[in-house]
Amino acid sequence: MGSLKPEIRFLTSGAGLPRKISKRAKGLGAWFPNQMGDHQGWRRFPKRRCWERILLHLDPFGGILEGQEARALPQDIFQIMTLRYSCRRYKKEPLKEEHRLALEEFLGSKTRGPLGSPIRLLLLAQAEEDPGALKGLGTYGFIRGATAFMAGAVGTFPKDLEDYGYVMEQAVLHATRMGLGTCWLGGTFTKSSFARRLGLGQGESMPAVVAVGYKHTEDVLRAQLRLRVGATERLPGERLFFDGNFQEPLRLDSKEPLAQILEAVRWAPSASNKQPWRIVVTREAFHLYLQRTRGYGKDSFLFKILGLADLQRVDMGIAMCHLELAARELGVQGNWVMERPQIPVSNAGVEHVISWRISSSNAQGLA
């Protein structure tokens, strides 16, 4: 007995549907994806000759349902940043050749971070003809089904971990733009099988790797549920961003370019969602500070015992990536400078990392 495999169609108009359904469809109006990625559609069972209205919970980038027509992937960097989430379950499918080659080309083009650190990035991917390509790399309890990882090595440099976070987050956003799921994994990788596969050299370290692949439907639903119940919380801007000094929280109209840039930083991923970045905004620059989390990171007992990388510095690099990409998207030009600003720091555990100096032509528009 044949299977009753449904055909999925989305409502953009009544065209192409049976007349009765078409009239109902026009009454319902066109479907529109909301921020959760919900879509209204119709499911037809050919052998039953019937249609059933359904609500689909889809990955906003598409690719979950077989036979679904590919929708245009978003190019807007702000949309990409907000749609990215830590995907923990993947379809057990090797990357398609076009995706694998595109990632390999992108990773291969990144050889140095914005602050000068030498970097090598590599895609370790399973292939249909070589299902054992990832054998021996180990497993990670909360990651299921991943068939590819983005790994890298960074040479010893004053801002090596920040550079690594910056460049790898560029790769994460590039993968997100392609419709792929990703998840940062921080751990003891410098002496791991990942390091051996990459051929980690003397003076190089591997602070983190990133799982990448096709998102499993259940993981998309899990992410949507977490969003609905507020489990993907971000700290409010008043606790992260400051006006001229640390005593004045920054309050902005959400439509201002400055607010959009800072909101992009607020959506950056971080280890254990600690969000350690603090930014003081002046007329001439964004000054990025690291707020150390007490009992976490480089000085904690656990990190010392396990030999973990200073992940909060990697987080700062991720924040740098979001800030610069958002600024350039809005036409705000600038450059990274190491010069320490004359801003009093009263809280213990706060250290200046880097500043994004705004070009003089943009400074007035952001004031």
N, C-alpha and C positions, 0 to 999 in steps of 0.2 A: 504494500500500500504506500503510495507516494506521500511525501511530507507536505504539509500545508505551509510552505514557506511564504511569508507575506511579502508584498511589495510595498515599499514606503514611498509616499509622495508628500511633498510639502505644499502648503497653500500659499501661492503668491497671487493667485486669482482662481476663478472657477474653471479655468481652461484645463482640458484633459481629463476631467472627472465625469462620471456618469451624470446625466442631467439632474436627477434629484439631488445628488450630492453637490453638484455644481451650484444649484440654487441655494442650498444650505451654506455652502462655502462662502458665497458672496455675502450672505447675511452675516456670517461670522467675521468677515474681513480678512485681510492678509495676515499671515503670521509674522511676528517680529520676535527675534531673540532678545531676551532680557539679559541682565548682567549675570544671571545664573546659567545661561545657555539653554533655557527651556524653549522648546519649539512646539507649535501645534501642527499636527499633520493628520494624514489618513493612512490607514493600513488596509490593504485589499488582499483577501485570500482568494486567489483565482479559482480554486476547485470548489470553494463554497459560494463563489459569485457574490460576495458581500464585502461591504466596506465598514470599517470601524474607526471612529474618531479617536485619536490618541494624543497624549501629551508626551513629547520626547524630552528627555534630559540629556543634552548632548554637550560634548566638549565644544567650546566656542570655535575651535579651529577645525572641527569636523573630523571625519575619518573613523567614526565609531561603528556606524552601520554599514553593512555590505551593500554595495550598489548605490550608496549615497553619492550624489553629484558633488564634486569638490567645490566648495565655496571659496571665494577670494580670501586669501590670508591677509590679516591686517598688516599694514605697513607703519601705522602710527606707533611710535615708540612708547607713548604713554599707555596705549591699550595693551601692547605686548607686556609691559612691566606689570600691569594690574592683573592680566590673565595668567601669568606665570604662577605656579604654585609647586610645592614639593610633592612630586608624584612618587608614590611608594609601591604601586602595583602596575605592572606592564603586561601587555600582550606578549606571549612567548613567540614573537615573530622577529626574525632578523631585519635589520634596516634595509629598506629598498635601496637599490643601487644608487639612484639619484640622490637620496638623502645621505647615504654613506659618503659618496664622492663629494657632495657639497660640504659636509662637515669636515672631511679630511682636508679639503682645499682651504677652508676657513682656518682650521687649527694650524695648518702648515704655514699660513701667512703671518702668524703671531710669533715673533722672535724676541721681542723686547717690550717691557712694560713702559707706561708713560713716565716713570721715574728712573728708567735706565736699567732695570734688572734684566739680565739675559733669561729667556724663557723658551722652553720646548714643550709643545703640546702634541698629544697623539690620541687618535681614536682607536680603542680596542673593541672590535666588534665581531660578533658571531656572524657567520655567513651560511647560506643554505648548503653550500658545498663543503663547509667546514664547521659543523655544529659544535665541535669541541674546542673552538678557538679561544673560549674564555675559561677553559678548564684550568684549575689550579689558582685562579685569582681569589678564591674565597667567597663566602656568602655573607650577607648582612641581614640580620634578622628582620628588619622592617622593610627591606627592599625585596620585592618578589617579581620574578619574571624578566628582569632586565637583560637585554641581549647586547648591550653596548655600554661602554664607559668612556668618558673623556678624562684623560689623565695628563699630568704635566710635571715638569721639573723646572725649578728656578734656582739660579746661581746665587751664592751669598752676596748680598748687597744691602746697603742701609735700609732701603724700603722694599726688600724682596717680597715679603708676605703681602704687602699692600698691592704691589704690582701683580702678584699672582691672582689675588682676588679680583682685581680690575679686569685682567685679560680673560680669566676663566668665566667671569660673569658676562662678558661680551659674547663668549661662545654659548652660554646658557640662553641669552636673549636671541641669538641667531637661531638656535635650535627651536625655541618657542615660536619664532616667526615662521618656521617651517612646519609647525603643527605638532612638534614632538614634546613629550614630557621629560622633565629633568628633576634631579634631586641632588643637592650638595651632600657629600659625605666627608666629614672631617674625622681624622683618626691618625693612627700610627702607620703611615704609608711609606715613610722614607726607607724602611727596611722590609717592606712587604713584597709580595709577588708582583704587585703593580710596578714597584720600583725596579725589580729585576727585569720585567718585561720591557720597561722603558729604557733600561740600561742606565740607571741613575749613576752619574759620575761623582767624583770627589768634589766636595764643595756645593753639591746640589741637594735640594730637598724637595719633597712632595707633600705639601701641606694638606691637600684634599684632592678628591676625585669627584666626578659628577656622573651619576647614572643617567642614561638617556635611552629613549625608546618610545614605542607607541602606547599611549595611555589605555589602561584597561577600563572598561565601562564602570566597573564597581569603584575604581579609584576616583573617577570623575564625579560620581554620585556622592562619594565620601567627602570630596573637597567642597561640593556644593552644600552639603549638609553642614559642614564646619563653618562655611561662610554664613549660612542662614542663622546659626546659633551663636555667631560671634566668636568662634574658637580660633579664627585667624586674626586675632587682635593685633593692632598696631598701637604704639603709644601715641597720644595726641600730640599735635605739632607744638603745643605750648611747652611740652616737656623736652622737646628735641631741638627747637630752633629759637634763637635769641636775637634781639635787636641791639647790636652794638656792644653789649656786655651780657654777662650771665645773670644779671639781676632783672633784665627786661625780656620777658617772653615775647616772641614775635607773633603778632596777630595780623592776618592778611585776608583780603578778599580772595576767594578761591579762583576768581577769573584773572587775577594778576599773573603775569609771567613768572614773577618771583615765587608766588605760591605754587604754581604748577611744577616748577623745578624742585622745590622742597618736598612736594607731595610725591614726586618720583623717587626721591631718596627715602621717604617714609615707607614706600612699598618694597624697598630692597630686602632680600632675604638675609638672615644672619644666624649664626650658630645658636641653637636653642632659643631662637627668637628673642635674643637679649637686646637687640637694637642699640649697640653701644655708641653710635655716633651722636655727637652734639655739634650743631653748627651755629656760629655767631656770624650774622650778616652785617656788613658795613657797606658804605657807599661804593667801596672799591673792590670788595672781595667776599667770598664765602670762606670762612675759616673753620676747618674741620678738626674736631677734637675727639679723642677716644675717652669715653667714660668707662673705666674698668668696672666690671661686675664683681662685687665682693665675693670671695670664695669660689670664683670661677676663673678659668683661664690660666695664664702662665705661672702665677704664683700659688695656685691651688695644689693641694697634696695629690689629687687624682691626676692632674695634668703632668705633674713631675714624675709620678710613678709610671704612668703609661707612655711618657715621652711624646705627648701630643704637641702639635704645632700651636703657636699662639693664634688661635682662630679669630680672636677679636681684632687682630691686625688684618687678617684676611677679610673680615667683615668691613673694615674701613675701606679696603680696596673696592669691594662691591659697591659701597655707598658712593665712592668716587666715580665709578663707572656710570651709575644712575644719574648722578648730578651732571656730569659732562655731556652725556648723551641727551639728556632732557634740555640742557642749556643750548646745545647746538641745534636741536630740533626747533627751538624757538628763535634761532638766529642770534643767540647771545654768545659772543666769542670771548675767549679768555685763555689762560694757561696756568699750569700748576707751578707753584713756587714754594720753596722750603722755608722761607723767611718767617720767623716767629713773630706774630703780632703783639703789640703792647696792650694786651687785654688781661686784666687781673683774673686769676683763677682761684676761687675760694674753696671749691670742693676737692677733697682728697681723691686721688685716683684719676684725675682729669689731665690729659696730656695733649698738646698740640701735635697734629700729624702732618697736615698739609693745608695749603690755601689755594683756592681757585680765584686768581686775580682777573677781574672783569676788564675787558678792554675799554678804553675811555669812551669809545663811541656808543657803548651799551650802558655805561654806568648810570647816566641820567634817566634812561628809560626804566631802570629797575629801582630807582630811589623811591 
